[in-house]
């Protein structure tokens, strides 16, 4: 399954955006042309460009439907994940662009194909499969109203700007399920100032996940089936458009003594509306604990504490060249799956016992290098 939406990327966006703005003086930003025409020749197209690589570790991640039994009979739905990421952020005359691509390497409790569960192949026989690998990419772009309309009317009190926002996510994964998610988002972003050169962004968005592969619903796995009635010909699930709210914040801990001003906090939270049945366009099955309907998804990293190691060692000139950070992640109804239902995924079919795989609560840590 995909480690979707933001993960390390969105929380890092907060840090990159603020660092980028700090590198451009207030005077520089005030003269950004705001009408829809080519910037003056003496103003570079990209005011700031920031590229970083990150290695991080999720200590107890989850993937819906992936679980095993411990020797004492209890259920383990946890799997550690190593994450390797490249992140790009830039500020240009009319807004910002953010792009990240990551590879997630899971432990053996989240096995690659042909295993459908740890130590079990699709035929039901024993198999020793390595942990799954996933590649996930996303981008978000904003277009500021102050810049587009050549005004400061959208800077009022703590409100810094209002922007149009668009974006897209895509992934591929080598599990037997073989998810291949494609989604688009579009809406607005409201940017607010926080103390100590910080800010808080909130973006109400329209969200449409228009394709995602599910091998278990594909015709041919459990017999020929009837495409569009009992199975999906290509295994691709279609969802209904829904709503989303994405937020993120960043703030230096400027109240600390000068000798300790190497720390900052950031975080993010996203809510995604129910998007129909998880097997859509097939007819859903059951009600209550047997329901396969999706639910509101909550994906968050409420706090990340970052230590500016390069500033501490080499001085302010090298600020945020090397960052070391630790964070907490909480993800309920992961990928929109109801953690109290979804038999065969979030619960064990027939018994209703939780697989502990559709809610994630984990420590998350890493190191980020700017180049």
N, C-alpha and C positions, 0 to 999 in steps of 0.2 A: 504494500500500500504506500501511497505517497505521503511524505512529510510535507504537507501542503502549506500554501499560503504563508508567507513571511518567515516563520521559523527564525533562524539567525538573521535573515536578510532584513526584515523590517525593523527590528530593534537597532540594527547597525545603521539603517537609514537615518535614524534620529541623530546619531553621532556624526555621520558624514555630513549631513545637511548643516548642522550647526558649525562644525569645523570649517566647512566651505564658506559659510557666511562670515565667519570670523576672519577669514583670509581676505575678504573684500571689505573695504572701508565703507562706512555709511555714505560718504560722499560719492563713492563709485556707484553704489546701488541706487542713489537718488537720481542719477542721470541716465539710468537705463531707459532707452526709448520704449514707449508703450503702445504706439500705434502699429498696425499691421503692415510695416514696411521694413526694408532692409536697414539694419543698424548702421550708424555713421561709420565711415571708413576707419576712423581712429579708435573705435571701440571694438575689441575682439568679439567674435561670435560667442565663444565660450569664456565666461568670466572666471570660472573655476572648473577644474577637472580633477577628480579624485578617484584613484584606483587602489584597491586593497585585496589582499588574500588573507584567508582565515582558516585556521584549523580549530575545530571545536569538538566537544564530546558530550553526548546526551546520555546520562547515566542510566536512566530507566524509562526509555521511550516505549511507545506502544504502536501496534498496527492492528486495526480492527480485524477480528477473526483469527489472529495468530496467537496461539497459546499452547501451553504444555502442562502436564501434571508433574508435580514434584513427587518424590518418593513417599511422602506422607499423605498423598492424595489431594493436596491443595492445588489450586490453579495458579500458574504463573503466566501473566500476560505481558511481562516486561521484556524489553530487548534493548541493549546498549547500542549506540550508533556513533560512528565516527563521521564527521562532516568536513568536507574540503570545499571551500567557496572562493569564487572571484566576484568582486563587487565593484561596480562603476557608478559614480555619481557626478553630475555636472549641473552648473547653473549657467543659463544662457540669457539672452536679452528678454525673453518672454516667460521664463519659467524654469523648471527643473526636470531632469531625467534621471531615473534610477533603474539599474539593471543588475541582476545577480544570477549566477548559475552555480549550482552546488551538486556535489556527489555525496550521497549518503551510503555508508557501508554498515549494514546491520550485523548483529551477532547471530548465532545459529538458531535462536528462538524465533527469528524471522527469516525462514529459509528461502533460497532461490529455487526456481523450477528445476527439476520436476517434482520437488516436494510440495505438498499442500499443507503440511504441518511439520513441526520439528521431528525428523527421523522417519517420516511417512511419505511415500510417493503417491501419485494420483491413483495407482493401482491398488493401494492399500498395503503394499509391501514395505519392508524396511529400506531406508535410504539415508545416506549421510550427506546432506546438502550443505554447502557453504551458506553464510549469511547473504541476504539479498543486497543488490546494488541498485541505486536509483539516481537518475540525473533529473534535476528540477530547475527550471528557469522561470523568471518573472520580470516584468518591467512595470513601472509606474511613471507617468509623465504629468506634469502640471503646467497650466497656462494662466498666469496671474492676471486678474482683472485690472489691477492698478497699472500694469505694464501694457496690456492690450488696449485699454481705453485712455492711456496717457493721463492718469489722474492719481490723486491720493485719497479719493473719496472712500475707498474700502480699507483705509487705515483709520480706525476709530477706537480710542482707548487702548485696551489690551489686544484688540483685533488688529493684526498686522496686514492681512490680505485675504482675499477670497480668490480661489482658482478653479478652473475646470480641471478635472482629473480623469485620465483614461489609463487602462492597463490590461495586461493579459498574463496568464499563467499556463505553463505546459510542462509535462513530465513524461518519463518512460521508466519502467521498473521491470526487473527480470524475475519477479515472483511468478508463480503459476497463474495468479489472477491477471497479471500483465496489465495493470492500469496504464492508461494513456490519457491523462486529463487535459482538457482544453477549456479555458474559461476566459471571459472578458468582463471588465468592470468599467463603469463610466458614471460620473457624477460631479460633485463639488468637494472642495477642501477649504476648511476655515482654519487659518493659522493665527494662533494667539501667542503673545510674548509671555515668558515666565521670568522670574528673577534670575540673576547671575547668567545673563546671556542665554537663557533657556527658552524653550517654546513648547507649545502643545498644539497638535494638529488633530482635527476631527473631520472625517470625510464620509458623508452619507452617499451611498452608491447604489446603482443598479448592478446586479450580479447575474451572469448567465453562464452556467456550466453546460455547454452544448454537446460535449462528447466525453465519454470516459469508458474505457474497455473493461469488461468483466468476463473472464473466461468461463466462469461457472454458469452464466446465462447464455452462452453461445451454443447455437444449434450443433449437435453432433457429439457433445460431451456425454449426455445421458440418453442417447438415442437420437434419431433424426429430428423429432419434434416438428412443430408447425411455426415457422418464422413469424414473429409478431404476435403470436398467441401464447405458445408455451415456451418459446425461446427466442433469442435474437440472432438473426442471420450472421452478423459480423461481431456480435458480442458488445457492441457499443451502446451505452446507456444514454438516453436523452433526458435532460431535466428541464423543469420550468424556470423561467426567469424569476428572480426573487430580489430581495433587498439585502444590503450589507452596510455596516458601519465600521470603519477602520479608524483607529486612533493611535497616535504615538507621541511621546514626549521626550525631552532631553533637558538636563540642567546640570551645570557645574556646581560642585559643592563649595561655592565661593565664600561661605561663612567660616570655613576652616582657616586656621592660621596659615600665613603665607608659606611656611615651611612644609605644609601638608596639602597644598592645593594641587594635588595630582589625581583627584578623584571626581567622578561624575556619575550621575544616575540617568537611566533611560528606561523606557518600557513601551509596551504596545498592547492593544486589545482589539479583537475583531469579533463582530457578531454577524452571522450569516443566516438568513431566513430559511425556513423549510423549502425544499425545492422539488417536492413530489415524491414518488416512490423510488426506492433504491434500485428497482428493476425496470423502471419506466423505459419504454411504453407498455411493458407487460402489466397486467392487472395485479395489484398488490394482494398479499395474502394475510389473513388474520386481523384481529383487533387486539387492543390491549398489549399484553406481553408478547403476543404473536405477530404484532404489526411489523410491516416492512416499510412504513412511511418514514420519511426523513424528519428531523426535528431541527430546531434552532441550534446552531453550532456556535460555541464560544471558544476562541483560540487566543491565548494571552501569554505574554511574558511581562507580568506586572512590574518587575523591577530587575534591572541589570546594573551591577556596580562595576565600573571600569576604572582601572588603575593605569594612568599614563606613564608607563615604565620608561619610555625614552626621555620624557621631560625630567623624570626623577633622576635619571642617570647622566644625561648629557646636557640638560638645560632646556629653557623655554623654546629655543630655536628649533628643537626637534620634537615639539609637542605632537602627540598622537602618531608619531612614526611607528611606535610599537605599543600596542595596548594589550593588557591582560584583563580578563573580565570573568565574572561569575554571575549567573542568572537563575531565576526560577521560572519554570514553564507550567502552565495549567491549560488543558485542552479537554473540554467536555463535548460529548456527542461528536466525536472525531469524524471528520468528513461528512457531517450531517446525520450519521447513524445514531439511532436512539439507543443510548447505553442501557436502558431498562427493557429493551425489546430486541428487534432484529435477530430472531432465532437463527442459530447457525453461525452468527457473527459475533454480536455483542453478548448473547446468551446462548446456552446450550439447548438445542432443540429438544423439546420433550420435558426437560426438567426446569428450564427457566433460570438455571444457575448462571451467574455472571462469568464471562470469560476474562474479565478485568482488562480488556483490550481496547475499549472504546472511550476510556477516560485516561488522560495522561497527566501525571504529576511528577515532575522530575527536576533535579538539579542539572544545570547546563553551564559549561565553562569552555573558555577558549582563548586563543591569542590571535591578534590581528596585526598585520604588517602593511604599512602604506608604501607604495613605490611609484 
